[in-house]
Amino acid sequence: MAEQKKRIVVNAFEMTCIGHQSFDLWRHPRSRATEYNTIKYWTDLAKTLERGLFDAVFIADVVGIYDVYKNSAAPAIEGAAQVPVNDPATQISAMAAVTEHLGYHALATPAVQRECAQEAANFLQDGSVR
């Protein structure tokens, strides 16, 4: 039996905010991070990832503001450290409309997760989304 070739899966990591892991990088002159709240930013990103042969993009989410450092939310707000943040559902819909092969993964709040689980159960029962 011939050995199967191993495939490397390449995923991007993003967040619907100005900066998620590289704090203050949004200040760089070529950064488009301040456009995080526009559909064009996300559709351009999706097209770039697909051209680059990425398999998928994971869009992280967070609830609340980091307030541990200096016992204050101020440093996180000043550095745009994962704040402000949007729900990724809108961006994913727009991104999917302009790509053919890119996969999408996102986190969701517990309320959204319950809704999605119910929709999945409905789909599995009769093959339709209500």
Sequence and secondary structure as in RCSB ss.txt:
>XXXX:A:sequence
MAEQKKRIVVNAFEMTCIGHQSFDLWRHPRSRATEYNTIKYWTDLAKTLERGLFDAVFIADVVGIYDVYKNSAAP
AIEGAAQVPVNDPATQISAMAAVTEHLGYHALATPAVQRECAQEAANFLQDGSVR
>XXXX:A:secstr
          EEEEESBSBSSSTTGGGSTT  GGGTTSHHHHHHHHHHHHHTT  EEEEE   S    GGGSSHH
HHHTTBS SB  THHHHHHHHHT SS EEEE   HHHHHHHHHHHHHHHHHS   
